[in-house]
Structure formats: C-alpha cells, structure tokens
Amino acid sequence: MELNKGNIKGLLLVICGGVAFYCALQNLGTVIAAAAWLLGILSPFLLGCAIAFILNVPMRAIERHLFQGAARGAGARRPLALLLTLVAVLGVLALASSVIGPGITDAVRSIASQVPGAIERLQEWLNGLSAYLPMIQDFIAELDMDWQSLSRKALDFAQSLGSGLLSSGGGLIGGVVSGVSTFVIGLIFSFYILLQKEKLARQGRQVIYALLPTRRADRALEVLRLAGRTFSSFLSGQCLEACILGTLFVAAMTIFRMPYALLVGVLIALTALIPIVGAFIGCGVGALLIAIGDPWKALWFIVLFLILQQVEGNLIYPHVVGSSVGLPSIWVLSAVTLGGSLMGILGMLVFIPLCSVLYALFRDYVKQRLRQRAVPEEKWREAPPPPRPASAREAKPPREKKPKR
C-alpha cells in the first residue's frame, strides 16, 4: 500500500480509535457514569425533541389545511396550528379522563358497598374456626419459642422500615419535582422546535454538508428522511390500531351486555398504544372491575378478550401498523419481542420503526447488489422445482429405437 497523506490520516484515525476504545473498556464504570451524567443534563432537551416529533404529526396535517391559497393569515398559520394541536391533545385526554374517572369512582363505590358483606363472611369463617382453637392453642404452647426476642426483632424491623420510608420520602419528593421540571422544560423546548422547524432543519443540513463529503451527506439525509417518514407512519398506525381495538371492545361488550363497556374500551385503547402487550394491561384492569360485580362475567370477558386479541394480533395490527411502516408482519412481532427484551416498553415503541428503517436500507442494498451482479430475476423470483427422485429416473422406460429402413 502506497503511503500518502490520505492513507496516513486514515491509519492515524484507526489507531486513535482503537486506543480510545481500549481505554474506555479499561474504565467502563467511569464511562457509564459520565454517560449517565451527560444524559441527565440533556434529558429535558431530548424529551422536548420527542414531544416535538409526536406533536408534529397532527400539527402537520392541521397546518396543511389552514389558509390554503390565502396570502393573509399565512404568518399566523404555524402558531395557530400548534395551538389547535394542543387543544386537540388536551381534548382527547380530557375525554378519556371524563370516561375513566366516573367509572373508577363507581367501581370504588361498589367495592365499598360489598365490604360489610365480606366482613360478615369473614366473621362466620372465624366463628367456624373457633371449634379448632383449643387444638391450635395446645400446639402453640408446645412450641419452645422466645417471644420476647421475636417481638424485639419485629420492633427493630418496624423502626428501620419507618426510617427508610422517611428518608426515601425526601428522595421521592425530589424525584417528582425533578420530573415535573424536566417535563415543563422539555415541553417549552418542543414549542420552540415546532415554531422554527424549517430553520432548524436548514441549519442541520448545513452542518451535515459542512462536516461530511457531499456523497455521504446526501446518503445521511436520505436515511434521516426515511427514518422520519417511518416513525411518523408508525405513530399514525399505532393510534389508528388503538382506536379500532377500543371500538371493537365497546361494541362487543355492549352486545353481550357486560358492565363498564365504555370504560374498558377506553382503557384498552389507551394501553394498546404499547405494541402487542399493552392490551393485556387493559384486560387485567377490566377483568378486575367486572369481577367486583360478577366473577362469571369477568371470566366471559377474558374469553372475549382472547378472541378479539387473536383478531387484533393476526389481522389488524400487522396490516395497519406493519403496512404503515412497510414492515412485514413477522418482523413486526420480532421487533416488538426484541425491543421489549432489551429496553422494555420504550423498546417496543422504538424498535418497530427502527427495524423498518433497517429493513428498507437492507432491501435497497440487496437489490443494488443484484443489479450490480446482473443476476436474472427468474433466479430469485420463484423457487426451482424439486429434483426428481432417483427411483423415478430409473423407472423411466427406455426410449424405443426406430427400425432402420
């Protein structure tokens, strides 16, 4: 290899990168602590970027229909679209809380009304147990136990538990205050992003073209555009799927005259925003609410849920969400499983569009390689016919020879 300025620069970069990677491995704890500290500082801004990306999906649709073809009012289009988006989001949350709040209140009242009956049944059980009480007392008397030592240990444990709760109370309050302040700063930061998104996008393109060669910059922007479209389509598809599933539950529970139909439908629609497994959380809460009044109806509700879940998991979700992100159904399920194993609920939400981007990039790469190697389409379009077994070839009658004239 000829040593020139470019080769020497690349070799130095590889050596420095290797040394830095080795030092990072040797001080892995320090690196993780530094990354956590940096992430804590940047968390309000990262949260603001996430909120801005989510709000931009409905805001873009609203802005597209405001002041079409009108010169007047064009300057107020962006703030008005942001305001309408916030009003729509708050309206959905208020509507959901107006359905969930009274339902939970009715369930609590139902539980409170059944408490006296449960206490009476408990008293009857204790009265029936009193026949065996002398036998239990004799058994306890035969045990050689130091009750003073046990009571002293129980008192020490209660004191340590109380002091731990008091000390953790201050940490809990501090965590709540920190979380609220982080959310408020992130929300305000997202407003700035949404109001100036074209300017920020132009500045980002300038930075990419200034730091990277033109060809690599074009490729990086192409990947970013693909990621943006995929994540936006995923959000739209996930919300649509949640609405469809919640409507199915409301309709089915109304037909079968099950209680809390609207409440359970809204709960399942909200929890269904978590891919694949979110509806099971809503099922658990709904079954618990129905079991308060009638355990048999709760059992039938679980059967209904399993049936609708099969319909949703095999028909609705892969086609609605999978088609919206361009990812086949089998890879949607794989992405949810892998993301949930690595990062929990956040991984389930992120890995479907992320895998869709990787799937699209890898598909384009494979097609490009096939074109470069000039592989005929009939080679990979359909599987070749299976070869005939040897016995069939041997059983083939010999070709008859034509008589010579």
N, C-alpha and C positions, 0 to 999 in steps of 0.2 A: 504494500500500500504506500502510495506517494504521500509524503508529509507536506502538507501545505497549511495555509492559515486556517481554512475551514476544518480540516481534519484534526488539527491540533486543538482548536476550540471545542469541537465535539468530544475529543478524548478527555480534555480537562473537565468538561461538564459531567461526563460519565464517572470520572474519578471522584470529583467533589460530591456528586450524588451518592455514590457508594459509601464514602466516608461519613456523610451526614446520616445515611440510613443505618450504618453500623453504630454510630454514636446514639441515635435515637433508640435502637434496640438495647443498648447498654444502660440507658437511663429511661426506661419505658415508663416508670412511675412518675418521673418529673414531667415527661412529655404529656402524659394523660392529665396530670394536674394542671399543666399550662393550657391544654386544650379546653378543659372544663372551665377554667378561669376566663379564657377568651370567649367561650360560648356563653357564659353568664353575662359578660358585658354586651355581647352582640344580640342576646336573646330578644330584647324589645324590637330591634330593627328587623331581625329575621321573622318575628311574629307579624310585624307590620307588612313585610313583603308577602307573607302567606295570606293575610287578611285582604290585602290589595288584590292579589291574584284571584281569590274567591269572589270578591265583590265585583271584579271587573267583568265576570261572565254575564250576570244580569245587566250590569251597567252598560256594557257594550250594546246589548240588544235594545235597551231603552234609548240610548243616545242615537241609535240608528234611525229611530222613528220621530225624533224631535226636530222641529223646524226644518223639515225637508224642503230643499229648494228655496228657502227664505233667507234673504240677506240680513234682515233684522232679527235679533234674538240669537244669532249664531254664537255670540260671545258668552251668552248665559247657558248654552247647551250643556257644557260639561258640569258646572255646579248644579244645575237643575237635575241632570241625570244622576249625579251622585246622591242628591237629596231624595229623589224618588226611589233609588235603590235602597237607601237606609230605611225609608218609610215602609217599603215592601218587606224587607227582612224583619223589621220590628213588628209589622203587622202579622207575619207568619208566626213569629214567636209568641205574640200576644194571643193569637187564635189558639195555638197549641196549649198555652198555659190556661186559657179560659175553658178548655175541654178537660185538661188533666187535673186542674185544681179542684173543681167540684166533684169529679169522680173519686179522687183520693179522699176528699172530705167525707163523701158518702161511705166509702169503704171503712174509714176510721170509725164513723158513727155505727156502722154495722158491727164492727169488732167490739166496740164499747157496749152495744146492746146485748151482745152474746156473752160478755164477761160474767154477769151474775149466774147464768145457767151453767157456765163452765165451772164456776166456784162451787155451785151446788153439787155438780157431778164429782168434783174433787173431794168434797166433804163426805159424800156417800162412799167413795172408794176408801177414804181413810177410816170411816166407821167399819167398813168390812175388813180392813186390815187390823183393827183393834183386837180381833179374836186371836191373831198370831202374835200380839205384842208381848205377852209373858215369855213366850219362847225366845223372842228376839232379845229381851232384857237378860234372860239367863245366859244367852250366847255371848252378849257383850260383857257380862260380869266375869265370865270365864277367861276373857282375854286379859293378858297382862300388859297393859299399855300405860305409859307415863303421860297422863292427860295434862299435867302442868307444863311439861316440856313441849307438847304439841300446841297448847294454847299460846305459849311464849313464841314459838316459831311462827304461828299464824299471825300474831300481833306484829312481829318484826316484818313479816312479808307485807302486811297491810300498810305499815308505815313507809316501807321502801317504795311500794306501789303508789302511795299518795304523793310522796316527794317527787317521784318520777313524773307523775301527771302534772304536778305544779311546774316542774322545770320544763316539761315539754309544752305546757300551755303557752309560755312566752315564745318558744320557738314556733308554735303553731300560729300564734297571732302575727309574729314577724313574717312567717311564710305567706299568710293570707294578704298582709299589707304589701309585701313584695310582689305577689302575683297580680294583685289589682293594679298596682302602679305600672308593672310591666305591660299589662293588657291595655291600660289607658294610653301609655306612650306609644305602643305598637299601633293602636287604632288611629291616633293622631298622625303618626308617620305614614300609615296607609292612605289617609286622606291626601297628604302631600304627594304621594306617589301617583294616585289616581288623577289628581288635578293637573299633573305635569308629566304624564306618562310618555307622550311623544318626545318631549325634550330629553327626558332621561334615557329613552331608547336611542335617540340620536347620539347622545354623549357616550352610551355604552358601545355603539358601533364605532365611534371614533377611537375609543380605547382599544377595541379589538383589532382594528386595522392598523393602529399605531404600534402595537406590540407583536403582531403576528404577520408572517408573509401573506400576500394577497390571497393565494390559493387556500391556505389553511384558515384564513379569516372567513372566506366565503363558506368553507365547509363547516366551521364552527357556528356561523349564523344560521346555516341551513339546519343543523342539528337543534339549535335553540328554538327555531321556528316550529320544527316538528314536535319538540317537547311541549311547547306552549299550546299548540293545537290539540295534542293528545291529552294533556292534563285538563284543558277546558272541556273537551268532549267527555272525558271521564266524569267530571263533576256534573255535567248536564245529564248524562246517562244514569248516574247513581241517584240523583234526585228524582228523575222520572221513574226509575225502578222502585224507589221507596214509596212514591205516591201510588203506583199501581198496586203494590203489595198491601198497603194500608187500605185502599179501596176494596180490594178483594176480601180482606178480613171483615171490614164493616158490613159488606153485602152478605157474606156467608153467615156471620153471627146474627145478623138481623133476620135472615131467612129461617135459621134454626132456633130463633128466639132465645139467644144467650144474653145474659146481662153484660153491661159495660161494653157494648159493641163499639160505640164511637170512641170511648176512652182507650180501649185495647187497640183499635185500629190506628189511632194517632200515636200511641206508644210504639207500636211495631213499625210504623212509618218513620218515626224519629230514630229508633235504634237500627233500622235497616240501612241507614246511611253508612254503618260499619259493614263492609262487604262480607257476604256469606254467613257469618256467625252473629251479626247484630240482631237479626230477627229472633234468635233463640233467647236473647236477653228480654225482649218484649214478651215472648211466650211465657217465660218464667214469672214475670210480674203479672201478666194477665191471668195465668192459671192460679196464682195466689189470690188475686182479687175475686175470681169466680168461686174458688174453693171456700171462701168465707161464708157464702150463702148456700152453695150446693156443691159438695165434693164430686158428685156424679157428673154434673155439667162441666166441672173443671177437667174431668177425665175425657169427656167427649170433646172439649175444646182442644186438648192436647192431640187427640186423634185428628181433628180438623186442621190443626196447625201442621202436623206431619204431612198431611195430604197436600195442603197449599204450599208447604215448603218444598216438596218434591216438584210441584208445578213451577214454582218460582226458581228453584235452583237449576232445573234441567231445561226450562223453556224460556222464562222471562229474562233472568239475569244474564245468561251467556249471550242471548241475542241482543238485548237492549244495551248492556254495558260493553260486552265484547265487540259488538258491531260498531259502537260509538268510538272505541279506541282502536279498532282494526286488529283486535287480538282474538285468535280462535278460542273456543270455549275451554278446551283442555288446558291451554296456557293461562287462562283467567284463573282457573282453580289452582293451578300450580303456583301462580304468582301470589295468590292470597295465602296459601299454605306456607310458602317460603317467607313471605313478609311477616306473617303472624309469628312464625318461629323465631325470627331474628329481632324484630322490633315491636311486637305486639300489635295493638290496634293501629298505631301510626304506620307500621309496616304494611298492614293490609290496605290502607288508603293510598300509600305511595307506590307500592310495588306493581300494581296493575298498570298504571300509565307508564312507569319506568320500564317494565318489561315490554310494553307495547312499543316504546321508542327503540329499545334494543332489538326487538323483533323486526321492526321496519328497516333499521340500519343493516342488520344481518341479511335480511331478504334482498335488499338492494345490492349488497356486496356479493351475494351468491349469484344473482342474475348478471351482474357485471363480469364476474369470473367466467360464467358460462358463455357469455358473448365473446370474451377475450380468447377463450379456448376453442371457439367455434363448435361447440357441442350441439348436434342436431336436436331439435325439440322432441322428436319421436323417441330419443334415447331415454328421456326422463319423464315424459308426459304420462305414459302408461307402463305398467309392469310387463316384462316379457312373458310370453306363455311358458308354462312349466314344461320341462323336457319330458318326453315320453319314457315310461319305464323300459328297462332292458328286455323284460319278458314280452312286452308288446312288440318291440322291434324284432325279436327272434321269431314271434309267432306270425309275422308278416309273410304271406305266401310268396314264393319266388316268382319272379316275372317270367311268363311263358315266352319261349323263343319262337319267333315266326319261322315257319318252314321255308327253306330255300326253294326258289323257283328254278 
